[in-house]
Every structure is written in C-alpha cells, then in structure tokens.
Amino acid sequence: MKRLQIDALKLNEGFTYIEMLLSLFVLSMILFITIPTIRLFGSIELNEQSFDIDVFIEDIFEVETNKKDIVITKNSLTFDNEHGTITYRLSNNRIVKSIDKKGFIPLMTNVLEFNVTEDKHHVYIMIEEGDETYEMYIKK
C-alpha cells in the first residue's frame, strides 16, 4: 500500500518554471490594469443635485404621457390617469409624489420653491433648489 502512495507522489510532477512564470505574468498584467482603473474611478466627482431633478423630470413626463386630466394649484400638480390620481406637491422642502392620496415618495430634496402655473396650452413648473432654478413646461 505504501508503495502505491510513493509511486503516486513520484508521478506528480508539479508546476514547471514556465507555467509559474506565465501565471505570474498574467497576475502582474491584471494588477497593472486594475490599479490605474481604481485611481480613475476614485477621482470622478458626481454632482448629486443633478440626480434629483433628473429623477423628477423622468417621473413627471412618464405620468404626463398617460394623463386624462390635470389639476393645478400653486404648490401642487395632480394628474388623473389609469393608475389613479398622482399628485406632486411641496412638503417640508421636498417634492413628494402620492398616488390616490396614499404614500409619500420623495423625488427632490432641499427645494426652496415649487410653483405651478398654467395658460391655455401649457403647464409651467418652476423649482428652486439651493442655488439652482429649474423651469419646465408640459403641454396640456
């Protein structure tokens, strides 16, 4: 029995120097590419305020495409569509979304002013957030 084990160990040749050098070369190439990539992504700065307005615009235009009716007050905008009554309003310096007067989905924070006005053809929305002022309109 011991003779079989010794013969099995003799047949196991292990790694050659070429295989070891090849694996070290592949490992060094991976590290050579990874370290500058990590430094690059670490140096990117994102303006977080722009995400709030992007989310709000995407959401409001998605709801607006399926609207049946629009109700406007100074600080709120309400759409009636197949999903129910969807309201956007200013609450505690945040623009929040409610569906059928239920829920509280914050879409924007640090909002100083949210005004909604209308004329015959458009609904105008003005949002003041920090140092930025955003204006947009929706066709009726």
VOPABA-602313 format. One record per atom (N, C-alpha, C, O): x, y, z. Coordinates in steps of 0.02 Angstrom, whole numbers, plus 50000, padded with zeros to 5 digits. Each point is the difference from the previous one (the first is absolute). Layout:
<marros>
XYZ ...
</marros>
This chain:
<marros>
500404994050000 499605006050000 500435006350000 499865004849964 500664995150079 500455005850002 500375000849934 500165005649981 499974989049987 500355000349936 499585003749948 500285003749959 499054995450041 499565003449953 499995007650013 499995004049954 500014997850110 500005007150017 500655003449978 499985005749975 500584991050034 500645002849981 500045000749924 500265005049975 499494990049989 500005000349927 499565005749975 500175003349951 499254997950083 499555005549980 500345006750011 499915004649960 500484996050093 500365006350012 500555001249948 500135005649981 500184989149997 500525000749950 499715002149933 500335003549962 499054994450022 499695001949936 499765007249999 499945003049947 499935000050112 499785006950005 500605004549988 500435000750043 499605002449899 500585004049981 499945007250025 500515003450003 498894999250014 499925006850024 500045005049943 499914998349942 500225008050075 500055005349951 500705000449972 500494998850035 499555002949903 500655001449971 500145007450009 499555003950017 501074998149973 500185007150005 499645004249948 499825005750013 500074991649929 499655003649946 499285001450021 499745005549991 499934989550037 499315000950023 499965005250055 499545004150002 500944995750044 500015004950055 500135007149973 499675004750022 500794996049932 500135006649971 499405002649962 499845005950003 499824989749961 499405002049963 499455002350047 499675005149987 500224991350067 499485002150048 500185006650034 499565004150012 501084996850005 500215006450029 499935005849951 499835005650019 500294993149917 499925005149948 499265002049994 499855006049996 499704989150004 499285001549996 499785004050061 499635004849994 500604993250065 499825003650062 500275007149999 499645004650020 500974996449956 500275006949997 499635004349950 499915005950011 499864991249933 499615003849951 499325002150030 499775005649988 499924990050049 499365001750032 500115005850049 499615004850000 500904994850041 500155005550047 500195006449964 499815005550021 500564993949924 500205005849961 499405003849972 500025006149996 499454990449986 499405003149974 499545002350056 499685005249993 500274991150061 499525001450054 500185006350039 499555004050014 501074997050004 500185005650043 499855006849968 499705004250033 500484997149904 499805006549970 499245000849992 499745005550005 499924988949984 499275000449994 499685002050065 499545004150001 500704993250054 499745001850066 500145007450014 499575003650027 501034998749957 500175007150009 499555004549958 499795005350024 500064992749915 499585004049956 499305000750029 499735005550003 499964989050018 499335000350027 499985003550068 499495002950019 501064997050018 500035003650063 500035007549991 499805003750046 500444998649897 500065007249989 499385003249969 499975006149994 499544989949986 499405002749969 499545002950054 499854996650049 499945009649942 499545003250046 499335000849966 499975002349943 499504995850091 499335000549973 499635005750033 500055000950061 499575002949900 499585005350028 499334996850018 499584998749957 500335000150108 499424996250023 499345003849990 499484996949995 500545009850003 499395003749992 499674998749933 499395000249995 501014998549954 499714998949934 499594993749996 499554999449958 500594995750086 499614993850000 499285001250021 499544997049972 500355007550076 499325001350024 499565002649944 499454997549989 500795007449975 499595003049947 499914994949943 499474999949969 501034996150017 499934994949948 499464994950018 499594998249957 500404999650105 499484995250023 499315003349996 499534996849977 500425009450045 499365003449998 499755000849928 499414998649987 501025003749968 499795001049931 499794993449968 499484999749966 500914995150044 499834993549972 499324997550025 499594997549962 500305003350103 499384997750030 499405004049975 499484997249983 500585009450016 499435004149982 499824999249926 499415000249983 501084999049974 499844999249929 499734993049986 499614999249952 500584995950087 499704993349993 499265000150019 499584997049966 500265006550088 499305000550021 499605004449952 499424998649985 500905006749990 499665004749956 499784996849935 499495002149971 500874993150003 499834996949936 499344996350002 499674999149949 500124998650110 499384996250007 499455003950036 499534997050027 500525009549974 499535004050039 499315000349967 499944999849939 499555000750103 499325001349977 499805007150018 499635003349962 500614999150096 499825006650023 500575002750043 500384996150030 499685010649974 500515003250041 499655005050046 499585003949978 500594995950086 499755004950049 500605003650028 500494996950022 499495009849977 500585004150018 499825004650058 499495003449998 500944996750052 499985005150052 500695003050003 500454997949963 499655007150081 500645003550000 500594995350016 500525000449967 499414995250081 500554995750021 499884992649988 500324995850031 499225002649924 499894992949985 499754999149929 499735004549969 500384989550006 499814998149933 499714993050004 500324995450026 499065003749949 499664993650006 499804997649931 499715003749960 500454989950026 499814996849938 499514994350015 500094996350047 499395003249912 499564994250002 500174995749940 499995002349943 500174991450070 500144995349946 499774993050020 499654999250050 500534995849910 499744993350014 500274997050064 499734995150025 500815007750003 500284997550063 499685003350061 500124997950056 499475007249933 499685003550055 500175007449997 500195002649948 499745000750108 500155007150007 500705000750028 500144997950056 500305005149904 500705000750019 500145007450013 499895004249957 500344997350103 500115006950022 500745001250016 500324996050034 499935009549940 500675002550017 499895006450040 499655004549977 500664995950082 499895006050042 500625001550040 500444995750009 499595010450015 500555002250043 499814998550073 499475002150023 500974994350012 499884998450070 500674999950037 500434995949985 499655008650063 500625000350040 500635000349957 500474996150010 499545008649943 500575001149955 500164993849957 500584999049981 498924997050005 500084994349956 499424999749951 499445001850018 500684996149922 499464998549954 499854992650008 500434995749990 498955002950028 499804993150013 499454997949951 499635004249974 500334989450015 499504997149955 499544995750041 500234996050042 499125004749947 499504995850032 499544997149947 499865003349950 499924990650059 499544996849954 499354998750038 500004996550051 499455006349923 499354999550033 500035002350073 499694997050044 500695008449967 500095003050067 500294995250050 499915000750061 500454994249914 500344995250043 500745000049982 500185001149943 500224997650106 500724999649987 500335006850004 499675005250000 500984994650003 500415006050007 500674998449969 500464997850035 499605003449900 500614998449964 500395006449988 499805004049957 500754997250079 500395006149988 500394999549935 500364995249988 499555009849969 500365000149936 500565005150000 500524998949967 499405006650068 500525005150004 500055002450072 499505000450035 501115001349986 500105002850067 500305006949994 500235002049947 499775001650108 500285006950003 499665004749951 500335004349971 499034994950019 499625004349954 499765006050039 499644999450050 500545006549926 499795006250033 499335002449973 499605002850037 500284995949899 499385002549969 499784995249945 500404997449962 498945001450035 499694995849949 499365003449978 499504999750035 500525003649907 499425003649975 499754996749936 500394998249956 498955001150039 499694997249941 499495005149975 499555002050037 500525000149900 499525004649969 499804997049933 500294995249976 499195007949994 499754997349936 499755005649955 499835005550023 500154993049913 499645004149952 499584995249958 499894994350020 499875008049923 499554995849960 500324993549975 499664994949994 500995005349992 500314994349967 500534996450042 500174994349984 500085008950069 500564997150037 499905000650075 499635004250024 500714991450011 500085000450073 500735001550013 500444996449976 499705009050060 500695002150014 500194998050071 499615001050048 500974996149959 500244997850066 500665003650012 500454999949958 499615003350101 500615003350020 500224997150067 499614999950049 501014997549954 500274997050061 500645003650017 500455000749959 499595001650103 500625003050025 500294995350052 499704998750052 500904998849932 500334995250044 500715002650015 500434999949956 499685002350105 500665002850017 500155006049957 499625004950000 500944994849964 500205005649957 499724999349929 500075004749960 499614989850025 499754998649932 499265001449994 499624998950047 500175003549894 499305001049985 499864996249935 500355000949950 499144994850052 499824996049942 499305002049977 499555000950041 500374999949894 499355001649972 499854995049944 500444998449960 498944999350039 499794995349947 499265001149986 499655003150039 500134994349906 499295000549983 499764993449972 500384996049972 498975002950036 499674994049976 499415002349957 499645004650019 500274992249924 499425001649959 499374997250033 500004994550027 499475009449969 499364997750027 499684994849956 499464997550015 
</marros>
